[in-house]
Amino acid sequence: MPTTIEPQAELTTLVNVFTVAPERQRELVDTLTVATEKLIRHREGFISANIHASTDGTRVLNYAQWSDPAAHQAMLDDPECLDHLAAAAALATFDPHVYTVDSVHHA
């Protein structure tokens, strides 16, 4: 299922902002991409993940959607997933929060 951004979607949305040294940004993006492709996207309840790199090189944002909070938590509790997430944490600080979509606006 593609990323769905609409108030009616009953999904759990994770926004995780990583702060990284510019010279390590690409390594962090690659680490998150590999972990998502090889492991995380195969977990039950996974909907989508979008990894964004800031143009100044100091941030990476992961916008991920899960079917519900329990599915997201199950991934966080999985030791195999934690190993991959630890690799990302070794490269940057991070600030994850779960959100709901309140409004969407288009041109």
Secondary structure, DSSP 8 states (H G I E B T S, - for coil): ------TT---EEEEEEEEE-GGGHHHHHHHHHHHHHHTGGGSTTEEEEEEEE-TTSSEEEEEEEESSHHHHHHHHH-HHHHHHHHHHHTTEEEEEEEE--------
